[in-house]
């Protein structure tokens, strides 16, 4: 039985090209810029009050934390 090859470029374009994904990426990049995190920095911008729960990208709502800490936290 042969499996159909996946078209990763098409999958990437259809997912990452969606307006909601573009907006989410823009918000993440804006938060990183406000914290002064550079490309290659292992830390991420953590929102004390998550955007999904009414938080903002204001500087007082952001903190720089490690990737593992931020991913464990989720949108609590």
C-alpha positions in Angstrom: 0.0 0.0 0.0 1.5 3.3 -1.0 1.0 6.5 1.0 0.3 9.8 -0.7 3.3 12.2 -0.2 2.5 15.2 1.9 2.9 18.6 0.3 4.5 20.4 3.2 4.9 23.7 1.4 1.2 23.8 0.6 0.3 22.8 4.2 2.5 25.6 5.5 1.1 28.2 3.2 -2.5 27.3 3.9 -2.0 27.3 7.7 0.4 30.2 8.2 -1.2 32.3 5.5 -4.5 32.5 7.3 -5.4 36.0 8.6 -5.8 34.8 12.2 -2.3 33.2 12.1 -0.8 36.3 10.6 -2.4 38.4 13.3 -1.3 36.1 16.1 2.3 36.1 14.7 2.2 39.9 14.6 1.1 40.1 18.2 3.9 37.7 19.3 6.5 39.7 17.4 5.3 43.0 18.9 5.5 41.5 22.4 9.1 40.3 21.8 10.1 43.7 20.4 8.7 45.5 23.5 10.7 43.3 25.7 13.8 43.7 23.6 14.2 40.0 22.9 16.4 39.4 19.9 16.3 36.6 17.3 17.9 33.5 18.8 17.2 34.4 22.4 15.8 31.3 24.1 13.3 33.3 26.1 9.7 34.1 25.1 7.4 36.9 25.9 4.9 35.8 28.5 1.6 37.6 29.1 0.8 37.8 32.8 -2.9 38.2 31.8 -3.3 36.2 28.5 -4.5 37.9 25.4 -7.2 35.2 25.1 -8.6 36.4 28.5 -8.6 40.1 27.7 -4.9 40.9 28.3 -2.9 43.3 26.2 0.6 43.7 24.8 1.3 46.6 27.1 4.8 46.4 28.7 3.4 46.0 32.2 1.6 42.8 31.1 4.7 41.2 29.7 7.7 39.4 31.1 10.5 37.4 29.6 10.5 33.7 30.6 12.1 30.5 29.3 10.3 28.6 26.6 9.6 25.6 29.0 8.0 27.8 31.7 5.9 29.7 29.1 4.7 26.5 27.4 3.8 24.8 30.7 1.8 27.9 31.8 -0.6 27.9 28.8 -3.5 30.4 28.9 -4.5 30.0 32.6 
